[in-house]
Amino acid sequence: MATVRDFDDYEFNTSTSGEGMFNIGHSFTINQKDYINDQYNFVYYSKDLEERKFLIPGSLQNDSFPIYWREVHLPFKIIKKIKGDTLLLIKNKKKFIFNKIKNSDF
């Protein structure tokens, strides 16, 4: 059985490839290793509906709902420090800062 790592305990500076949504399931794979957002996740509140549609094409929700980093459509780059309070997501040369939240808060 593969080891599933807590995403919060690892540092990332990597690009993802492909098309469509990165992942909305319980576990996800980055660089051929499996991770989970056990106690924490990262969210971003878009400035407007157009920005939200840039990150999640076809989205019809308004900008008052948070975007979880794993909802963003590929490709993009993520940069995160171990136990960091933010995750930087870069998509088409645009930078978005996702803030850390406790899963029990949502």
Backbone atoms as SQL, in Angstrom:
CREATE TABLE atoms (id INTEGER PRIMARY KEY, chain TEXT, resi INTEGER, resn TEXT, atom TEXT, x REAL, y REAL, z REAL);
INSERT INTO atoms VALUES
  (1, 'A', 1, 'MET', 'N', 0.848, -1.198, 0.000),
  (2, 'A', 1, 'MET', 'CA', 0.000, 0.000, 0.000),
  (3, 'A', 1, 'MET', 'C', 0.883, 1.247, 0.000),
  (4, 'A', 2, 'ALA', 'N', 0.535, 2.217, -0.813),
  (5, 'A', 2, 'ALA', 'CA', 1.311, 3.451, -0.935),
  (6, 'A', 2, 'ALA', 'C', 1.145, 4.323, 0.301),
  (7, 'A', 3, 'THR', 'N', 2.202, 5.017, 0.651),
  (8, 'A', 3, 'THR', 'CA', 2.169, 5.951, 1.763),
  (9, 'A', 3, 'THR', 'C', 1.469, 7.232, 1.330),
  (10, 'A', 4, 'VAL', 'N', 0.525, 7.688, 2.139),
  (11, 'A', 4, 'VAL', 'CA', -0.146, 8.950, 1.871),
  (12, 'A', 4, 'VAL', 'C', 0.394, 9.972, 2.866),
  (13, 'A', 5, 'ARG', 'N', 0.928, 11.057, 2.352),
  (14, 'A', 5, 'ARG', 'CA', 1.591, 12.082, 3.166),
  (15, 'A', 5, 'ARG', 'C', 0.628, 13.236, 3.448),
  (16, 'A', 6, 'ASP', 'N', 0.840, 13.886, 4.593),
  (17, 'A', 6, 'ASP', 'CA', 0.071, 15.085, 4.922),
  (18, 'A', 6, 'ASP', 'C', 0.688, 16.258, 4.151),
  (19, 'A', 7, 'PHE', 'N', -0.083, 16.857, 3.275),
  (20, 'A', 7, 'PHE', 'CA', 0.365, 17.947, 2.413),
  (21, 'A', 7, 'PHE', 'C', 1.020, 19.082, 3.197),
  (22, 'A', 8, 'ASP', 'N', 0.543, 19.343, 4.407),
  (23, 'A', 8, 'ASP', 'CA', 1.054, 20.436, 5.234),
  (24, 'A', 8, 'ASP', 'C', 2.516, 20.228, 5.634),
  (25, 'A', 9, 'ASP', 'N', 2.966, 18.986, 5.660),
  (26, 'A', 9, 'ASP', 'CA', 4.308, 18.650, 6.132),
  (27, 'A', 9, 'ASP', 'C', 5.374, 18.692, 5.039),
  (28, 'A', 10, 'TYR', 'N', 5.016, 19.151, 3.849),
  (29, 'A', 10, 'TYR', 'CA', 5.958, 19.116, 2.731),
  (30, 'A', 10, 'TYR', 'C', 6.042, 20.460, 2.021),
  (31, 'A', 11, 'GLU', 'N', 7.196, 20.707, 1.427),
  (32, 'A', 11, 'GLU', 'CA', 7.431, 21.920, 0.653),
  (33, 'A', 11, 'GLU', 'C', 7.275, 21.588, -0.829),
  (34, 'A', 12, 'PHE', 'N', 6.721, 22.543, -1.579),
  (35, 'A', 12, 'PHE', 'CA', 6.508, 22.336, -3.010),
  (36, 'A', 12, 'PHE', 'C', 6.947, 23.559, -3.798),
  (37, 'A', 13, 'ASN', 'N', 7.539, 23.314, -4.927),
  (38, 'A', 13, 'ASN', 'CA', 7.822, 24.319, -5.936),
  (39, 'A', 13, 'ASN', 'C', 7.805, 23.538, -7.248),
  (40, 'A', 14, 'THR', 'N', 6.608, 23.256, -7.728),
  (41, 'A', 14, 'THR', 'CA', 6.458, 22.347, -8.851),
  (42, 'A', 14, 'THR', 'C', 5.317, 22.758, -9.769),
  (43, 'A', 15, 'SER', 'N', 5.430, 22.353, -10.995),
  (44, 'A', 15, 'SER', 'CA', 4.383, 22.609, -11.982),
  (45, 'A', 15, 'SER', 'C', 3.553, 21.351, -12.178),
  (46, 'A', 16, 'THR', 'N', 2.278, 21.548, -12.468),
  (47, 'A', 16, 'THR', 'CA', 1.375, 20.447, -12.773),
  (48, 'A', 16, 'THR', 'C', 0.990, 20.580, -14.242),
  (49, 'A', 17, 'SER', 'N', 0.706, 19.469, -14.866),
  (50, 'A', 17, 'SER', 'CA', 0.322, 19.510, -16.274),
  (51, 'A', 17, 'SER', 'C', -1.039, 18.869, -16.438),
  (52, 'A', 18, 'GLY', 'N', -1.547, 18.927, -17.639),
  (53, 'A', 18, 'GLY', 'CA', -2.824, 18.297, -17.929),
  (54, 'A', 18, 'GLY', 'C', -3.914, 19.304, -18.214),
  (55, 'A', 19, 'GLU', 'N', -5.154, 18.796, -18.173),
  (56, 'A', 19, 'GLU', 'CA', -6.327, 19.626, -18.427),
  (57, 'A', 19, 'GLU', 'C', -7.384, 19.318, -17.386),
  (58, 'A', 20, 'GLY', 'N', -8.332, 20.216, -17.240),
  (59, 'A', 20, 'GLY', 'CA', -9.424, 20.008, -16.303),
  (60, 'A', 20, 'GLY', 'C', -9.022, 20.304, -14.872),
  (61, 'A', 21, 'MET', 'N', -9.919, 19.998, -13.945),
  (62, 'A', 21, 'MET', 'CA', -9.717, 20.266, -12.528),
  (63, 'A', 21, 'MET', 'C', -8.581, 19.401, -11.992),
  (64, 'A', 22, 'PHE', 'N', -7.731, 19.967, -11.134),
  (65, 'A', 22, 'PHE', 'CA', -6.616, 19.208, -10.577),
  (66, 'A', 22, 'PHE', 'C', -7.114, 18.009, -9.791),
  (67, 'A', 23, 'ASN', 'N', -7.923, 18.237, -8.739),
  (68, 'A', 23, 'ASN', 'CA', -8.416, 17.116, -7.942),
  (69, 'A', 23, 'ASN', 'C', -9.393, 17.617, -6.896),
  (70, 'A', 24, 'ILE', 'N', -10.496, 16.891, -6.707),
  (71, 'A', 24, 'ILE', 'CA', -11.418, 17.237, -5.625),
  (72, 'A', 24, 'ILE', 'C', -11.634, 16.063, -4.680),
  (73, 'A', 25, 'GLY', 'N', -10.945, 14.941, -4.918),
  (74, 'A', 25, 'GLY', 'CA', -11.084, 13.777, -4.048),
  (75, 'A', 25, 'GLY', 'C', -10.313, 13.937, -2.742),
  (76, 'A', 26, 'HIS', 'N', -10.313, 12.889, -1.950),
  (77, 'A', 26, 'HIS', 'CA', -9.653, 12.920, -0.643),
  (78, 'A', 26, 'HIS', 'C', -8.129, 12.991, -0.785),
  (79, 'A', 27, 'SER', 'N', -7.560, 12.170, -1.640),
  (80, 'A', 27, 'SER', 'CA', -6.108, 12.191, -1.830),
  (81, 'A', 27, 'SER', 'C', -5.788, 12.677, -3.236),
  (82, 'A', 28, 'PHE', 'N', -4.559, 13.110, -3.430),
  (83, 'A', 28, 'PHE', 'CA', -4.122, 13.623, -4.723),
  (84, 'A', 28, 'PHE', 'C', -2.644, 13.309, -4.903),
  (85, 'A', 29, 'THR', 'N', -2.189, 13.341, -6.143),
  (86, 'A', 29, 'THR', 'CA', -0.815, 12.968, -6.466),
  (87, 'A', 29, 'THR', 'C', -0.061, 14.159, -7.036),
  (88, 'A', 30, 'ILE', 'N', 1.131, 14.390, -6.500),
  (89, 'A', 30, 'ILE', 'CA', 2.047, 15.404, -7.013),
  (90, 'A', 30, 'ILE', 'C', 3.403, 14.732, -7.142),
  (91, 'A', 31, 'ASN', 'N', 4.008, 14.840, -8.308),
  (92, 'A', 31, 'ASN', 'CA', 5.317, 14.238, -8.565),
  (93, 'A', 31, 'ASN', 'C', 5.362, 12.770, -8.152),
  (94, 'A', 32, 'GLN', 'N', 4.330, 12.029, -8.488),
  (95, 'A', 32, 'GLN', 'CA', 4.217, 10.588, -8.279),
  (96, 'A', 32, 'GLN', 'C', 4.198, 10.177, -6.806),
  (97, 'A', 33, 'LYS', 'N', 3.809, 11.114, -5.914),
  (98, 'A', 33, 'LYS', 'CA', 3.630, 10.809, -4.495),
  (99, 'A', 33, 'LYS', 'C', 2.230, 11.248, -4.078),
  (100, 'A', 34, 'ASP', 'N', 1.616, 10.479, -3.185),
  (101, 'A', 34, 'ASP', 'CA', 0.246, 10.743, -2.756),
  (102, 'A', 34, 'ASP', 'C', 0.210, 11.598, -1.497),
  (103, 'A', 35, 'TYR', 'N', -0.737, 12.565, -1.477),
  (104, 'A', 35, 'TYR', 'CA', -0.902, 13.498, -0.363),
  (105, 'A', 35, 'TYR', 'C', -2.376, 13.630, -0.007),
  (106, 'A', 36, 'ILE', 'N', -2.624, 14.130, 1.204),
  (107, 'A', 36, 'ILE', 'CA', -3.963, 14.530, 1.632),
  (108, 'A', 36, 'ILE', 'C', -3.855, 15.863, 2.345),
  (109, 'A', 37, 'ASN', 'N', -4.946, 16.629, 2.328),
  (110, 'A', 37, 'ASN', 'CA', -5.062, 17.830, 3.160),
  (111, 'A', 37, 'ASN', 'C', -5.758, 17.362, 4.431),
  (112, 'A', 38, 'ASP', 'N', -4.983, 16.881, 5.376),
  (113, 'A', 38, 'ASP', 'CA', -5.551, 16.245, 6.565),
  (114, 'A', 38, 'ASP', 'C', -6.278, 17.243, 7.469),
  (115, 'A', 39, 'GLN', 'N', -5.549, 18.177, 8.055),
  (116, 'A', 39, 'GLN', 'CA', -6.165, 19.136, 8.977),
  (117, 'A', 39, 'GLN', 'C', -6.360, 20.511, 8.364),
  (118, 'A', 40, 'TYR', 'N', -5.612, 20.813, 7.300),
  (119, 'A', 40, 'TYR', 'CA', -5.634, 22.154, 6.721),
  (120, 'A', 40, 'TYR', 'C', -5.837, 22.086, 5.219),
  (121, 'A', 41, 'ASN', 'N', -6.350, 23.200, 4.666),
  (122, 'A', 41, 'ASN', 'CA', -6.499, 23.351, 3.243),
  (123, 'A', 41, 'ASN', 'C', -6.129, 24.787, 2.892),
  (124, 'A', 42, 'PHE', 'N', -6.169, 25.133, 1.625),
  (125, 'A', 42, 'PHE', 'CA', -5.829, 26.481, 1.175),
  (126, 'A', 42, 'PHE', 'C', -6.939, 27.001, 0.279),
  (127, 'A', 43, 'VAL', 'N', -7.415, 28.213, 0.589),
  (128, 'A', 43, 'VAL', 'CA', -8.522, 28.805, -0.165),
  (129, 'A', 43, 'VAL', 'C', -8.170, 30.208, -0.650),
  (130, 'A', 44, 'TYR', 'N', -8.893, 30.615, -1.689),
  (131, 'A', 44, 'TYR', 'CA', -8.731, 31.937, -2.276),
  (132, 'A', 44, 'TYR', 'C', -10.119, 32.491, -2.563),
  (133, 'A', 45, 'TYR', 'N', -10.317, 33.764, -2.277),
  (134, 'A', 45, 'TYR', 'CA', -11.569, 34.442, -2.616),
  (135, 'A', 45, 'TYR', 'C', -11.302, 35.309, -3.838),
  (136, 'A', 46, 'SER', 'N', -11.925, 34.967, -4.940),
  (137, 'A', 46, 'SER', 'CA', -11.697, 35.698, -6.187),
  (138, 'A', 46, 'SER', 'C', -12.234, 37.123, -6.082),
  (139, 'A', 47, 'LYS', 'N', -11.632, 38.004, -6.879),
  (140, 'A', 47, 'LYS', 'CA', -12.035, 39.417, -6.881),
  (141, 'A', 47, 'LYS', 'C', -13.378, 39.625, -7.561),
  (142, 'A', 48, 'ASP', 'N', -13.673, 38.776, -8.556),
  (143, 'A', 48, 'ASP', 'CA', -14.929, 38.884, -9.295),
  (144, 'A', 48, 'ASP', 'C', -15.186, 37.574, -10.034),
  (145, 'A', 49, 'LEU', 'N', -16.314, 37.506, -10.693),
  (146, 'A', 49, 'LEU', 'CA', -16.700, 36.281, -11.385),
  (147, 'A', 49, 'LEU', 'C', -15.739, 35.948, -12.536),
  (148, 'A', 50, 'GLU', 'N', -15.220, 36.964, -13.205),
  (149, 'A', 50, 'GLU', 'CA', -14.282, 36.715, -14.313),
  (150, 'A', 50, 'GLU', 'C', -13.002, 36.046, -13.807),
  (151, 'A', 51, 'GLU', 'N', -12.494, 36.501, -12.668),
  (152, 'A', 51, 'GLU', 'CA', -11.299, 35.886, -12.094),
  (153, 'A', 51, 'GLU', 'C', -11.591, 34.444, -11.674),
  (154, 'A', 52, 'ARG', 'N', -12.768, 34.239, -11.101),
  (155, 'A', 52, 'ARG', 'CA', -13.182, 32.884, -10.706),
  (156, 'A', 52, 'ARG', 'C', -13.244, 31.964, -11.928),
  (157, 'A', 53, 'LYS', 'N', -13.807, 32.471, -13.034),
  (158, 'A', 53, 'LYS', 'CA', -13.901, 31.675, -14.259),
  (159, 'A', 53, 'LYS', 'C', -12.526, 31.407, -14.865),
  (160, 'A', 54, 'PHE', 'N', -11.577, 32.291, -14.637),
  (161, 'A', 54, 'PHE', 'CA', -10.203, 32.067, -15.097),
  (162, 'A', 54, 'PHE', 'C', -9.601, 30.858, -14.375),
  (163, 'A', 55, 'LEU', 'N', -9.871, 30.764, -13.076),
  (164, 'A', 55, 'LEU', 'CA', -9.333, 29.659, -12.282),
  (165, 'A', 55, 'LEU', 'C', -10.147, 28.379, -12.442),
  (166, 'A', 56, 'ILE', 'N', -11.469, 28.530, -12.536),
  (167, 'A', 56, 'ILE', 'CA', -12.373, 27.382, -12.690),
  (168, 'A', 56, 'ILE', 'C', -13.301, 27.685, -13.867),
  (169, 'A', 57, 'PRO', 'N', -12.873, 27.381, -15.089),
  (170, 'A', 57, 'PRO', 'CA', -13.704, 27.667, -16.263),
  (171, 'A', 57, 'PRO', 'C', -15.094, 27.047, -16.136),
  (172, 'A', 58, 'GLY', 'N', -16.092, 27.814, -16.556),
  (173, 'A', 58, 'GLY', 'CA', -17.466, 27.330, -16.506),
  (174, 'A', 58, 'GLY', 'C', -18.143, 27.526, -15.166),
  (175, 'A', 59, 'SER', 'N', -17.432, 28.083, -14.197),
  (176, 'A', 59, 'SER', 'CA', -18.018, 28.295, -12.876),
  (177, 'A', 59, 'SER', 'C', -19.163, 29.291, -12.959),
  (178, 'A', 60, 'LEU', 'N', -20.253, 28.988, -12.274),
  (179, 'A', 60, 'LEU', 'CA', -21.400, 29.887, -12.244),
  (180, 'A', 60, 'LEU', 'C', -21.617, 30.486, -10.861),
  (181, 'A', 61, 'GLN', 'N', -20.808, 30.045, -9.886),
  (182, 'A', 61, 'GLN', 'CA', -20.933, 30.589, -8.532),
  (183, 'A', 61, 'GLN', 'C', -20.381, 31.998, -8.500),
  (184, 'A', 62, 'ASN', 'N', -20.883, 32.782, -7.551),
  (185, 'A', 62, 'ASN', 'CA', -20.355, 34.131, -7.461),
  (186, 'A', 62, 'ASN', 'C', -19.042, 34.136, -6.687),
  (187, 'A', 63, 'ASP', 'N', -18.415, 35.294, -6.623),
  (188, 'A', 63, 'ASP', 'CA', -17.089, 35.402, -6.038),
  (189, 'A', 63, 'ASP', 'C', -17.085, 35.405, -4.510),
  (190, 'A', 64, 'SER', 'N', -18.219, 35.225, -3.853),
  (191, 'A', 64, 'SER', 'CA', -18.234, 35.195, -2.381),
  (192, 'A', 64, 'SER', 'C', -17.919, 33.799, -1.835),
  (193, 'A', 65, 'PHE', 'N', -17.876, 32.783, -2.698),
  (194, 'A', 65, 'PHE', 'CA', -17.536, 31.434, -2.273),
  (195, 'A', 65, 'PHE', 'C', -16.038, 31.202, -2.456),
  (196, 'A', 66, 'PRO', 'N', -15.398, 30.532, -1.494),
  (197, 'A', 66, 'PRO', 'CA', -13.953, 30.298, -1.622),
  (198, 'A', 66, 'PRO', 'C', -13.647, 29.293, -2.724),
  (199, 'A', 67, 'ILE', 'N', -12.463, 29.442, -3.284),
  (200, 'A', 67, 'ILE', 'CA', -11.930, 28.486, -4.251),
  (201, 'A', 67, 'ILE', 'C', -10.852, 27.687, -3.527),
  (202, 'A', 68, 'TYR', 'N', -10.997, 26.386, -3.504),
  (203, 'A', 68, 'TYR', 'CA', -9.955, 25.530, -2.939),
  (204, 'A', 68, 'TYR', 'C', -8.896, 25.324, -4.017),
  (205, 'A', 69, 'TRP', 'N', -7.627, 25.308, -3.622),
  (206, 'A', 69, 'TRP', 'CA', -6.548, 25.259, -4.606),
  (207, 'A', 69, 'TRP', 'C', -6.665, 24.048, -5.524),
  (208, 'A', 70, 'ARG', 'N', -7.207, 22.944, -5.040),
  (209, 'A', 70, 'ARG', 'CA', -7.298, 21.740, -5.872),
  (210, 'A', 70, 'ARG', 'C', -8.463, 21.795, -6.862),
  (211, 'A', 71, 'GLU', 'N', -9.307, 22.827, -6.791),
  (212, 'A', 71, 'GLU', 'CA', -10.387, 23.014, -7.765),
  (213, 'A', 71, 'GLU', 'C', -9.900, 23.700, -9.034),
  (214, 'A', 72, 'VAL', 'N', -8.751, 24.369, -8.948),
  (215, 'A', 72, 'VAL', 'CA', -8.241, 25.146, -10.074),
  (216, 'A', 72, 'VAL', 'C', -7.888, 24.200, -11.222),
  (217, 'A', 73, 'HIS', 'N', -8.236, 24.622, -12.422),
  (218, 'A', 73, 'HIS', 'CA', -7.973, 23.804, -13.608),
  (219, 'A', 73, 'HIS', 'C', -6.503, 23.870, -13.995),
  (220, 'A', 74, 'LEU', 'N', -6.005, 22.763, -14.463),
  (221, 'A', 74, 'LEU', 'CA', -4.609, 22.616, -14.889),
  (222, 'A', 74, 'LEU', 'C', -4.375, 23.369, -16.188),
  (223, 'A', 75, 'PRO', 'N', -3.156, 23.703, -16.509),
  (224, 'A', 75, 'PRO', 'CA', -1.935, 23.554, -15.722),
  (225, 'A', 75, 'PRO', 'C', -1.707, 24.760, -14.813),
  (226, 'A', 76, 'PHE', 'N', -0.886, 24.557, -13.793),
  (227, 'A', 76, 'PHE', 'CA', -0.466, 25.646, -12.906),
  (228, 'A', 76, 'PHE', 'C', 0.770, 25.213, -12.127),
  (229, 'A', 77, 'LYS', 'N', 1.357, 26.155, -11.438),
  (230, 'A', 77, 'LYS', 'CA', 2.519, 25.897, -10.587),
  (231, 'A', 77, 'LYS', 'C', 2.124, 26.206, -9.152),
  (232, 'A', 78, 'ILE', 'N', 2.587, 25.377, -8.206),
  (233, 'A', 78, 'ILE', 'CA', 2.344, 25.664, -6.793),
  (234, 'A', 78, 'ILE', 'C', 3.679, 25.835, -6.075),
  (235, 'A', 79, 'ILE', 'N', 3.677, 26.783, -5.147),
  (236, 'A', 79, 'ILE', 'CA', 4.839, 27.020, -4.290),
  (237, 'A', 79, 'ILE', 'C', 4.308, 27.096, -2.863),
  (238, 'A', 80, 'LYS', 'N', 4.855, 26.237, -1.997),
  (239, 'A', 80, 'LYS', 'CA', 4.399, 26.176, -0.608),
  (240, 'A', 80, 'LYS', 'C', 5.550, 25.750, 0.287),
  (241, 'A', 81, 'LYS', 'N', 5.658, 26.374, 1.445),
  (242, 'A', 81, 'LYS', 'CA', 6.649, 26.011, 2.452),
  (243, 'A', 81, 'LYS', 'C', 6.049, 24.972, 3.402),
  (244, 'A', 82, 'ILE', 'N', 6.909, 24.222, 4.079),
  (245, 'A', 82, 'ILE', 'CA', 6.449, 23.272, 5.102),
  (246, 'A', 82, 'ILE', 'C', 5.702, 24.046, 6.176),
  (247, 'A', 83, 'LYS', 'N', 4.501, 23.601, 6.509),
  (248, 'A', 83, 'LYS', 'CA', 3.642, 24.227, 7.524),
  (249, 'A', 83, 'LYS', 'C', 3.371, 25.698, 7.211),
  (250, 'A', 84, 'GLY', 'N', 3.488, 26.100, 5.949),
  (251, 'A', 84, 'GLY', 'CA', 3.289, 27.495, 5.552),
  (252, 'A', 84, 'GLY', 'C', 1.843, 27.935, 5.673),
  (253, 'A', 85, 'ASP', 'N', 1.643, 29.236, 5.854),
  (254, 'A', 85, 'ASP', 'CA', 0.305, 29.810, 5.985),
  (255, 'A', 85, 'ASP', 'C', -0.317, 30.161, 4.644),
  (256, 'A', 86, 'THR', 'N', 0.484, 30.118, 3.569),
  (257, 'A', 86, 'THR', 'CA', -0.028, 30.436, 2.244),
  (258, 'A', 86, 'THR', 'C', 0.503, 29.437, 1.221),
  (259, 'A', 87, 'LEU', 'N', -0.191, 29.377, 0.125),
  (260, 'A', 87, 'LEU', 'CA', 0.219, 28.598, -1.039),
  (261, 'A', 87, 'LEU', 'C', 0.126, 29.543, -2.221),
  (262, 'A', 88, 'LEU', 'N', 1.205, 29.687, -2.952),
  (263, 'A', 88, 'LEU', 'CA', 1.205, 30.529, -4.140),
  (264, 'A', 88, 'LEU', 'C', 0.899, 29.650, -5.337),
  (265, 'A', 89, 'LEU', 'N', -0.121, 30.024, -6.088),
  (266, 'A', 89, 'LEU', 'CA', -0.502, 29.305, -7.297),
  (267, 'A', 89, 'LEU', 'C', -0.300, 30.255, -8.473),
  (268, 'A', 90, 'ILE', 'N', 0.444, 29.799, -9.469),
  (269, 'A', 90, 'ILE', 'CA', 0.719, 30.615, -10.644),
  (270, 'A', 90, 'ILE', 'C', 0.083, 29.929, -11.854),
  (271, 'A', 91, 'LYS', 'N', -0.799, 30.667, -12.515),
  (272, 'A', 91, 'LYS', 'CA', -1.503, 30.144, -13.692),
  (273, 'A', 91, 'LYS', 'C', -1.417, 31.195, -14.789),
  (274, 'A', 92, 'ASN', 'N', -0.860, 30.816, -15.928),
  (275, 'A', 92, 'ASN', 'CA', -0.690, 31.745, -17.059),
  (276, 'A', 92, 'ASN', 'C', -0.015, 33.043, -16.623),
  (277, 'A', 93, 'LYS', 'N', 1.018, 32.922, -15.823),
  (278, 'A', 93, 'LYS', 'CA', 1.843, 34.032, -15.326),
  (279, 'A', 93, 'LYS', 'C', 1.116, 34.939, -14.335),
  (280, 'A', 94, 'LYS', 'N', -0.090, 34.565, -13.914),
  (281, 'A', 94, 'LYS', 'CA', -0.829, 35.321, -12.901),
  (282, 'A', 94, 'LYS', 'C', -0.680, 34.613, -11.557),
  (283, 'A', 95, 'LYS', 'N', -0.415, 35.384, -10.513),
  (284, 'A', 95, 'LYS', 'CA', -0.175, 34.820, -9.179),
  (285, 'A', 95, 'LYS', 'C', -1.397, 34.987, -8.290),
  (286, 'A', 96, 'PHE', 'N', -1.702, 33.927, -7.544),
  (287, 'A', 96, 'PHE', 'CA', -2.823, 33.922, -6.608),
  (288, 'A', 96, 'PHE', 'C', -2.335, 33.355, -5.280),
  (289, 'A', 97, 'ILE', 'N', -2.614, 34.067, -4.201),
  (290, 'A', 97, 'ILE', 'CA', -2.204, 33.619, -2.872),
  (291, 'A', 97, 'ILE', 'C', -3.396, 32.970, -2.181),
  (292, 'A', 98, 'PHE', 'N', -3.269, 31.681, -1.915),
  (293, 'A', 98, 'PHE', 'CA', -4.287, 30.908, -1.219),
  (294, 'A', 98, 'PHE', 'C', -3.912, 30.851, 0.255),
  (295, 'A', 99, 'ASN', 'N', -4.856, 31.165, 1.129),
  (296, 'A', 99, 'ASN', 'CA', -4.597, 31.200, 2.567),
  (297, 'A', 99, 'ASN', 'C', -4.983, 29.893, 3.239),
  (298, 'A', 100, 'LYS', 'N', -4.204, 29.534, 4.221),
  (299, 'A', 100, 'LYS', 'CA', -4.408, 28.288, 4.961),
  (300, 'A', 100, 'LYS', 'C', -5.609, 28.408, 5.899),
  (301, 'A', 101, 'ILE', 'N', -6.449, 27.388, 5.889),
  (302, 'A', 101, 'ILE', 'CA', -7.593, 27.326, 6.793),
  (303, 'A', 101, 'ILE', 'C', -7.628, 25.942, 7.433),
  (304, 'A', 102, 'LYS', 'N', -8.214, 25.876, 8.593),
  (305, 'A', 102, 'LYS', 'CA', -8.404, 24.597, 9.246),
  (306, 'A', 102, 'LYS', 'C', -9.635, 23.942, 8.626),
  (307, 'A', 103, 'ASN', 'N', -9.535, 22.670, 8.268),
  (308, 'A', 103, 'ASN', 'CA', -10.663, 21.986, 7.617),
  (309, 'A', 103, 'ASN', 'C', -11.933, 22.033, 8.439),
  (310, 'A', 104, 'SER', 'N', -11.817, 22.019, 9.745),
  (311, 'A', 104, 'SER', 'CA', -13.012, 22.037, 10.599),
  (312, 'A', 104, 'SER', 'C', -13.734, 23.391, 10.560),
  (313, 'A', 105, 'ASP', 'N', -13.077, 24.436, 10.019),
  (314, 'A', 105, 'ASP', 'CA', -13.696, 25.755, 9.918),
  (315, 'A', 105, 'ASP', 'C', -14.676, 25.847, 8.740),
  (316, 'A', 106, 'PHE', 'N', -14.622, 24.885, 7.825),
  (317, 'A', 106, 'PHE', 'CA', -15.492, 24.916, 6.644),
  (318, 'A', 106, 'PHE', 'C', -16.346, 23.700, 6.584);
